[in-house]
Every structure is written in structure tokens, then in C-alpha cells.
Amino acid sequence: MKEYRSHAHSVSSCKYHFVWCPKYRHPVLGVVEDDVRELFGETADHFGHEILALEIADDHVHLFVQTDPKHSPAEIARQFKSYAGKHLLERHSEIQESYFWGGGFWKVGYYVGTTGAVSEEVVERYIEETEHAPE
């Protein structure tokens, strides 16, 4: 894992922690865990994300990802959820028939938190203590 990513005119460190659940919080992820890992890996490769950590419980997923600043958290969640959800339902029709009769694999919502190389306090102190040239 590289701490920073270099771009044409900027340097970034954008890391996000996501959590989301299958619809109705059905405990089905243990059955499809290998597929989830594979599909998330394909999504990360396609969009240039780096998966830093992935934990899959029976009824929710934790995804820690580093990406470029051009991707919003909402866009990242959509990328992972839509691709994986579509393919999980195609690969596991028995799960769709038993649990997801209304269509869609994932709940609509999700949690996202940001992380960085420094704490909020360090950023606040830096801003407060930095000398600014008079205008």
C-alpha cells in the first residue's frame, strides 16, 4: 500500500471505510463470500481502487479502500454494490428465489467514513498555527 497517490497535478490520500448489508439483512454472505471477494477485486481493478481490507460477515460487509479524489464515496459504493449485486444474483438464483424476490441484492443505504494520515486535531492545529501572508 502506498500512502499517497500521485496524479498529473496533485497528490492524494483518499481512504474510505464502507459498510453495507444485503436487503432485509439476510445472513447470506457466508454462502457467497468467495464470489463477493472476487467481484469486489474485479471492481477495484476496473476503477483503479485499492482494497486495503475486506471483512465479510454473514449479514454485512466492511470494505476499506484507497482511491483517487475523482471518485466520490457515493460513486464508489455504487460501483461495488451494483456490479457485485448483479452478478451474485445471476450466480446464485437459489438465493434470489428464497431471499431477494423483490430484486436487488444490497440494501439501498451504506455507511462511509474517511480516514487519513493525520487526525482532525492535527489538521486544525496546522491551520490555526500556519502563518498566513496579509492580503
C-alpha positions as CSV (number, residue, x, y, z in Angstrom):
1,M,0.0,0.0,0.0
2,K,1.3,3.4,-1.0
3,E,0.4,6.2,1.5
4,Y,0.0,8.7,-1.3
5,R,-1.1,8.6,-4.9
6,S,0.5,10.9,-7.5
7,H,-1.6,12.4,-10.3
8,A,-0.9,14.9,-13.1
9,H,-1.3,18.0,-10.9
10,S,-1.9,16.7,-7.4
11,V,-1.1,14.2,-4.7
12,S,-3.8,12.5,-2.7
13,S,-4.5,10.1,0.1
14,C,-8.2,9.2,-0.1
15,K,-9.2,6.3,2.0
16,Y,-12.8,5.3,2.8
17,H,-14.4,2.7,5.1
18,F,-17.7,1.4,3.9
19,V,-20.2,-0.9,5.5
20,W,-23.4,-2.2,3.8
21,C,-25.8,-5.1,4.2
22,P,-27.8,-7.4,2.0
23,K,-31.5,-6.5,1.7
24,Y,-33.5,-7.3,4.7
25,R,-30.2,-8.0,6.4
26,H,-30.5,-11.7,5.4
27,P,-27.4,-13.6,6.6
28,V,-26.4,-15.0,3.2
29,L,-22.9,-13.6,2.7
30,G,-21.2,-16.6,4.2
31,V,-22.6,-18.7,1.3
32,V,-21.3,-16.2,-1.4
33,E,-18.2,-14.9,0.3
34,D,-15.7,-16.2,-2.3
35,D,-17.8,-14.6,-5.0
36,V,-18.0,-11.3,-3.1
37,R,-14.2,-11.2,-2.8
38,E,-13.8,-12.0,-6.5
39,L,-16.3,-9.4,-7.7
40,F,-15.0,-6.7,-5.4
41,G,-11.5,-7.4,-6.7
42,E,-12.7,-7.1,-10.3
43,T,-14.4,-3.8,-9.4
44,A,-11.4,-2.4,-7.7
45,D,-9.1,-3.3,-10.7
46,H,-11.6,-1.9,-13.2
47,F,-11.9,1.5,-11.5
48,G,-8.4,1.8,-10.1
49,H,-9.3,1.4,-6.4
50,E,-7.0,-0.4,-4.0
51,I,-8.7,-2.7,-1.4
52,L,-6.9,-2.2,1.8
53,A,-9.1,-4.5,3.9
54,L,-12.3,-6.5,3.3
55,E,-14.3,-8.3,6.0
56,I,-17.4,-10.3,5.1
57,A,-19.8,-11.2,7.9
58,D,-23.0,-13.2,7.3
59,D,-25.1,-10.1,7.2
60,H,-22.8,-7.2,6.3
61,V,-19.6,-6.2,4.5
62,H,-16.7,-3.9,5.7
63,L,-14.7,-2.5,2.8
64,F,-11.6,-0.3,3.3
65,V,-10.5,1.2,0.0
66,Q,-7.9,3.8,-1.2
67,T,-8.8,5.6,-4.4
68,D,-8.3,8.8,-6.4
69,P,-10.1,12.0,-5.5
70,K,-12.0,12.0,-8.7
71,H,-14.3,9.3,-7.3
72,S,-16.9,10.4,-4.7
73,P,-17.8,8.0,-1.9
74,A,-21.3,7.6,-3.3
75,E,-19.9,6.6,-6.7
76,I,-17.5,4.1,-5.1
77,A,-20.3,2.5,-3.1
78,R,-22.5,2.3,-6.3
79,Q,-19.6,0.7,-8.3
80,F,-19.0,-2.1,-5.8
81,K,-22.7,-2.7,-4.9
82,S,-24.1,-2.7,-8.4
83,Y,-21.5,-4.9,-10.0
84,A,-21.4,-7.4,-7.2
85,G,-25.1,-7.5,-6.6
86,K,-26.0,-8.1,-10.2
87,H,-23.5,-11.0,-10.5
88,L,-24.3,-12.5,-7.2
89,L,-28.0,-12.8,-8.1
90,E,-27.1,-14.3,-11.5
91,R,-24.7,-16.8,-10.0
92,H,-26.9,-17.8,-7.1
93,S,-30.5,-18.0,-8.4
94,E,-31.5,-20.1,-5.4
95,I,-30.7,-17.2,-3.0
96,Q,-32.6,-14.8,-5.2
97,E,-35.7,-17.0,-5.1
98,S,-35.5,-17.6,-1.4
99,Y,-34.5,-14.1,-0.1
100,F,-34.5,-11.4,-2.8
101,W,-37.7,-11.8,-4.7
102,G,-38.2,-8.1,-5.0
103,G,-34.9,-7.6,-7.0
104,G,-31.6,-6.2,-5.9
105,F,-29.1,-7.8,-3.5
106,W,-28.0,-4.9,-1.3
107,K,-29.9,-2.5,0.9
108,V,-30.0,1.0,-0.6
109,G,-28.0,2.7,2.2
110,Y,-24.5,2.3,3.5
111,Y,-22.0,3.8,6.0
112,V,-18.9,5.6,4.8
113,G,-16.2,7.1,6.9
114,T,-13.0,8.8,5.8
115,T,-9.5,8.2,7.2
116,G,-6.3,10.0,6.6
117,A,-2.7,10.1,7.6
118,V,-3.4,12.6,10.4
119,S,-6.1,13.3,12.9
120,E,-8.7,16.1,12.9
121,E,-6.8,17.8,15.7
122,V,-3.5,17.8,13.8
123,V,-5.2,19.4,10.8
124,E,-7.0,22.0,12.9
125,R,-3.8,22.9,14.8
126,Y,-1.9,23.2,11.4
127,I,-4.5,25.6,10.0
128,E,-4.6,27.6,13.2
129,E,-0.8,27.8,13.6
130,T,0.2,28.4,10.0
131,E,1.2,31.9,9.3
132,H,-0.8,33.5,6.5
133,A,0.6,36.3,4.5
134,P,-1.5,39.5,4.8
135,E,-3.8,40.2,1.8
